[in-house]
Amino acid sequence: MFKRLLHNLLKAPTPNPCVQLLRYVISGGVAFAVDFTTLRLLNTCAGWHYQPAAACGFVLGLLITYLLSILWVFDERRFSNRTAELSIFTVIGVVGLGLNALFMWVFVDMLNGDVSMAKIITTAVVAGWNFTAKKCILFSKRKKT
């Protein structure tokens, strides 16, 4: 029974939004680890300003999230044209990148906060936007016309 539950939660395709959210959180954790590590390495070790370092990390995280979204998280795909799908995914990501830059600026420059703590808070906000937009726009049933 436990083995079947794990299979349903982690492997089997599912339309269940709760399972999809769990998978999105897991894939987001992987993407966040890459994003955060990239930010810290470029900012701390390479001496980059935090904004371009955060942007590079975000883009790498976005690519990981896309791959995991199409391979594991979502079972429905609204668009059969992969170029259109990736384009829309990228637009959603660019909005997320803008939100990322805005919130990092607010927390670091305006509120004089720690870069690492700002990144953690910002990631939670942007992840909410990303999941909702992707689920509603890209990874839902095609509407019959």
C-alpha positions in Angstrom: 0.0 0.0 0.0 2.8 2.4 0.9 4.7 1.5 -2.3 1.5 2.2 -4.3 1.1 5.6 -2.6 4.7 6.6 -3.3 4.2 5.5 -6.9 1.1 7.6 -7.3 2.7 10.6 -5.6 6.0 10.5 -7.3 5.7 8.6 -10.6 2.3 8.0 -12.1 0.9 10.8 -14.3 -1.9 12.6 -12.4 -4.5 15.3 -12.9 -4.7 15.8 -9.2 -3.7 19.5 -8.5 -2.5 18.6 -4.9 -0.1 15.9 -6.2 1.0 18.3 -9.0 1.6 21.0 -6.4 3.7 18.5 -4.3 5.7 17.6 -7.4 6.1 21.3 -8.3 7.4 22.0 -4.8 9.9 19.2 -5.1 11.0 20.3 -8.6 11.0 23.9 -7.3 13.3 22.8 -4.5 15.8 21.3 -7.0 15.5 24.5 -9.1 15.9 26.7 -6.1 19.0 24.8 -5.0 20.6 25.5 -8.4 19.3 29.1 -8.4 20.5 29.9 -4.9 23.9 28.2 -5.3 24.4 30.1 -8.6 23.5 33.4 -6.9 25.9 32.7 -3.9 28.8 31.5 -6.1 28.6 34.4 -8.5 28.0 37.0 -5.8 30.3 35.8 -3.1 33.1 33.9 -5.0 33.1 35.6 -8.3 32.3 39.1 -7.0 29.3 39.8 -9.2 26.7 42.3 -8.1 23.7 40.4 -6.7 21.2 41.4 -9.4 23.0 39.8 -12.4 24.0 36.9 -10.2 20.3 36.5 -9.1 19.2 36.7 -12.8 21.7 33.9 -13.9 20.5 31.7 -11.0 16.9 32.4 -11.9 17.4 31.5 -15.6 19.0 28.2 -14.6 16.2 27.4 -12.2 13.7 28.3 -14.9 15.2 25.8 -17.3 15.1 23.0 -14.7 11.5 23.8 -13.8 10.5 23.7 -17.4 12.0 20.3 -17.9 10.6 18.8 -14.7 7.2 20.4 -15.5 6.8 18.7 -18.9 8.4 15.5 -17.8 7.0 14.9 -14.3 4.8 17.6 -12.7 1.9 18.2 -15.1 -0.1 15.6 -17.0 -2.0 17.9 -19.3 -0.6 20.2 -21.9 -2.7 22.8 -23.5 -0.4 23.4 -26.6 0.8 20.7 -28.9 3.2 23.2 -30.5 6.3 23.0 -28.2 7.7 26.3 -29.6 4.5 28.1 -28.5 4.6 26.3 -25.2 8.2 27.2 -24.5 7.5 30.8 -25.6 4.7 31.2 -23.1 6.6 29.4 -20.4 9.4 31.9 -21.0 7.0 34.9 -20.8 5.8 33.6 -17.5 9.4 33.1 -16.5 10.3 36.7 -17.6 7.4 38.0 -15.5 8.8 35.9 -12.6 12.3 37.3 -13.3 10.9 40.8 -13.1 9.2 40.0 -9.8 12.4 38.4 -8.6 14.4 41.5 -9.4 11.8 43.8 -7.9 11.5 41.9 -4.6 15.3 41.4 -4.3 15.7 45.2 -4.8 12.9 46.0 -2.2 14.3 43.6 0.4 18.0 44.3 -0.1 18.2 47.9 -1.2 15.1 49.5 0.2 14.9 47.5 3.5 18.7 46.9 3.8 18.1 43.1 4.2 20.4 40.2 3.8 20.8 38.9 0.3 20.2 35.2 1.3 17.1 35.9 3.3 15.8 38.2 0.6 16.2 35.4 -1.9 14.3 32.9 0.3 11.3 35.2 0.7 11.4 36.3 -2.9 11.5 32.7 -4.1 8.3 31.9 -2.1 6.4 34.8 -3.7 7.6 34.1 -7.2 7.0 30.4 -6.9 3.3 31.1 -6.1 3.0 33.2 -9.3 4.8 30.6 -11.4 2.8 27.6 -10.3 -0.6 29.4 -10.8 0.3 30.9 -14.1 1.8 27.7 -15.5 -1.1 25.5 -14.3 -3.8 27.8 -15.6 -2.2 28.9 -18.9 0.0 26.0 -20.0 -0.7 22.8 -18.2 -4.5 22.4 -18.2 -6.9 20.7 -20.5 -7.3 22.1 -24.0 -10.6 23.9 -24.4 -12.8 22.4 -27.1 -14.0 24.9 -29.7 
